[in-house]
Amino acid sequence: MRSIWKGHIRFSLVTIPVRIYNAIETSESIRFNQLHRECNGRVGYDKKCKKCEKSLTTEEIVKGYEYEPDQYVVFEDSDFEKVKLKSTKVIEIEGFVGVDEVHPTLFESPYYAGPDGDVAARSYALLCQALKDAGKVGVGKVVLRDREDVVLLSPHEKGLALYRLRYPAEVRKMAEVPQIDKVEPADKEQLKLARNLVESMARPLSDIELKDNYRGALKEMIDAKVAGKEIVQVEEVEKPAMDIMTALKASIEKAAAMRGGMIPAKGEKKEKAQAKDKAEGKEKAAKAVKTRKTKAG
C-alpha cells in the first residue's frame, strides 16, 4: 500500500507525523476508456484521437473496456441498456438498521430525496417520521448512472437524505496500513493527559468553522493576478516538535488559559480532595489535643 500524502496531525501543541493511504480498492471498479469508433484509438481530454490525431465529435466516440494492455471490447449505449436490473427505477429497501451499524468508510456521496407530488408528500412525511421515531435508516439498492449502488436512506431535518455507499469489498482493511502492527497500548500517564486535552477541546460541530480556506486563498491570488499585483507567499514557520508529555501539559495549560481557568488533569481533583481531607483531619486532631490539655490544666 503506497502513501498518497505525508505530513502531521496537529491538535493544540501536539504534532503526530502521519502518512495518508487510499482506503478504497480501485481494482473493484470497472472503468471504461473513450475510444475513436473508427480506429479504436484512445481519446484525449481535448477529444482528439491519440492514434490518428483526428478531432472527434461525440458521435465518433465509444466506450471500451481494456481487458488486456491495448486490447479493448467496445460498448455501445444499446449494450448498457441490455443490462436490466430490478433496481433501475426503484430504490429497493432491503431492511432498516441502526445508523451506528454503517461504518463511516462506506459513505460516499450524499443526495437529497424529495416527494414527487402532493399525494407522495403524505407517505414521504410518514416514512421520515417513522425512521426518526425508530432511530433507524433504510438500506437498499438502486442503479445510478452505470452501476448498481447500495444506498442508505436517512431522515434529515424535514426530509430524507440519500447516501450512496461503497460495497464492503471496495474498502481496504486497516491491517494493510504499513507499520500499523507496531501501534502499542498507550502509556497510562500520557493517556490521562491526552484525554484531558481532548475533553478541554471538545465543542459542538457548529462551533467549528468548516470552510474551504484554500479556495478563498486561491480566489484572492486570481484577483491579485487580474489586477496585475505581485504575489507574495508567506510560508508558515515550522515549530520544533516537543516530546509528547511536554506538548500535552503545555496544551492543557493553553486550553485552560483560553477558557479562563485551570482545567486539572483527571485524578488531580481526587488528589487535591484527599490532601484537603488529610489537612482537615490533622487540624481536628490538633484541636482535640489542645482541648484535652486545657481541661487537664
N, C-alpha and C positions, 0 to 999 in steps of 0.2 A: 504494500500500500504506500503510495507516494504522497508526500505532503504538498498542499497547494498554497500554503501561506505559513510564514514563520514570524512570531512576534511575542507579545506578552499579554496576559490577563492582568489588569490593574484594578484594585479596589482600595481607595484611600492611599496609603503609602506602601501597600503590599504589591509586589510585582511577581508574577509567575511566568517563566518562559514556556511557551507552548508552540506546537505545530498544528495546523488545521488539515484535516483529511476529508475527502468527499465521502459522505456516509451512504451514498446511493450507488448501486452497482449498475453502471450504464449498459453493460452487456445484456441486461434483461430486456432492454428496449429494442424494438425493431425499427431501424431507421432506413429511410429511403433517400436516394440521391436524385437530383434532377438531371435528366438526360436529353440530348438532342434526338428527337424522334427519328431523324433520317440516318445519322451515323453512330448513334449511341455514345457520343462524346459527353463528358461531364460538363455541366453548365455552371459558369461562374456567377458571382454576385451581380455582375453587370449584364446578365442574361446573354452572355456570349459563349459559344461553344469552345471548349478548350482544345478540341481535336481539330475542327475545321475552321475555327475562328470566325464563324458566321454569327452576326447579331440575330437573336431569335425572338419570335413572337410567342405569346402564351400558348397558342395552338401547336407550336412546334416542339413544346417541352412535355416530356412524360416522366413518370416516376419509375425508378429502377432500384431493385434490391440487390446489393453486392453479396453474392453467396460465396465467391472466391475472389482474390485480387483481380480487379479489372474484368470480372465476369458478372453480368447482370441478368436478372429476369425483369422484363418490363411490365408495368401495371398501368392499365387504362382506368379511367373513372368508373367504367362499367364493371371492372373486376372488383373494385371495392364494394359496389352495390350488391354483388353476389354474396358477400359475407353477411348473411342475415342473422341477426341476434335478437332474442326476445326483448332485450332492454334498449333497443334502438330509439323508441319514442316513449318509453316508460321508465321512471325511476322505481325499480322493483325493490321494495324494502324487504330485506331478509330477516330482520329482527331488531329489537330495541335493547341497547346495552347502556351501562353506566359510562359517562364520558371519561372517567379515570381509566377505563379498560383500554382506551385507544392511545397508544404511545405517541408522544409528540413527533417522533421521527417519521410517522406515517402521514402526517398532514402535508399537503402540497399546495393546492390553490383554493382560495375562498371565492364563493359566489353568493348571490342573494337569490332566493326563490320567492316569487310573489304570486298572488292569486290571479287567475285569468277569468275575470267577470264577477258580477255580483253574487251569483249562486255559489261560485267556488270560494268566495271570501268567507262564507259561513263555515264551511268544512275546513278551510285553511286555518281560521281562528281556533276551531275546535282542536285541531292537531297541535297547534302552537301551545295552547293551554295545557293539553294532556301531557305533552312532553315536559313542560315546566313543572307541573304538579308531581309527575313521576320521577323527575330528576334523570330522565333518560334521553338518549339520542338514537336516531334511526340509522341503520347501516344497510346499504343496498348497492345496486349496480345500475349503470346507465352508459350508453355509448355517446361520448362527446368527441367530435371530430373523427379520428381514425382508429380509436381503440375503446374497448370496454373498460370503464373505470369503476373502482369501488368508491362510493360516496358516503359521506356522513351528513345527516340532516339534523340540525340543532336549532332550538329556539334562540332567537336573538332580538332583544328589545320587543317590538310589536310583531315581528315576522319570523321568518325561517332563514337560516344561513345554510348554504350547501358547501361542504368541503370535499374537494377531490382528494382521495387518499392514495398513497402508494401501496402496492402489494408488498406484504412482508418479505417476499423473496428478493425484492429490489433493494432492501436495506441491509447494508453490511453489518457484521457483528462487531461489537465493541472490542472483543477479544483479538480482532485482527489489527488493532491500532498498535504500531510499534512502541515498545517499552511499557505498555500498559500492565504487563505482568510484574513489573518492578514496583508498582504502587503498593505501599505497605500501610497498615493501620497508622493513624496519626498519633503523634505524641500527646499525652493527656493534657499537659500544661499548655502546649500550643493550641490544642483543640479548644480548651476553655477560653483562651483569649480570642481565637478566631470566631467562636460562636458569639461571644460578647460583641465583637466588632460587627458581625453580620446583623445582630439584633439592633445595634446602635444605628446602622444604616438602613434599617427597614422603613419602608414608606409605601403609600398606595401607588399603584402604577400610574394613576392620573397625575401624580406629582413629579413623575419623571418625564423630561422633555424628549419625546420621540420625534425627532426632526432630522431631516437629511441635511446635515451641515456641509457635506461635500458638494451637494447640488447648489447650495447657496454660495459657497466659495467659488465654484466654477462659473456661476452666473455673474458674480462680481468681476471675475477675470475677463469674461466675454465682454461685459460692459466697458471695462477699462481698455481693452484692446480696440473696441469700436471707437472709443473716444481718443485713441492714439496715445494713451498713457503707458508709462514704463511699468512692467510687472516686477514687483519686489517680493521675493519669497523669504519669509521668516521661518526658519526651522526651529522646532521645539528642542530645547536643550535636554538631552537625556541625563537624568539624575543618577548618581551611582546607586546600585541596588543595595538595600540594607539586608542584614540577616533577618530571618523570619520573625524571631521573638522581638527584636528591636522594632521592626516595622509594625507588628501587631500592637505593641504597647503604645507606640507613638501615634498610631491610627486611632486607637481608643481615646487617647488624650485629646486628639484633634477633634474627634466626633463630639466628645463631651464639651469642649470649649465652644463648638458651633451651636450646641443645644443650650448653652448657658449653665452647665453644671457637670460635675464629675459623674461618670457612669461606672460604678465599681464592677470589677470582673466578677463572674459567677463564683460564689464561695466566699467572696470578700465580705459581703454583708453578714454572713453567718459568723465569720471570724471576728468581725467587729462587735457583733452582739454578744458572742461568748466572752470577749475581753471586757465588755461593759459589765456583764453579769458577774464576772470574777472580781472586778474592781468594787462593785457594789457590795459583794459578799465580804470582801476584806474590810470595807468601811463599817458594815454592820457588826462584824466581829470585834473591831477596834472599839466601837461604841459600847458593846456589851462588856468588854474588859474594863473600860473606863467606869461604867456604871457600878460594876462589882467592887472595884477599888474604892469608889466613893462611899458605898454602903459599908464596907469594911472599916473605913476610916471613921 
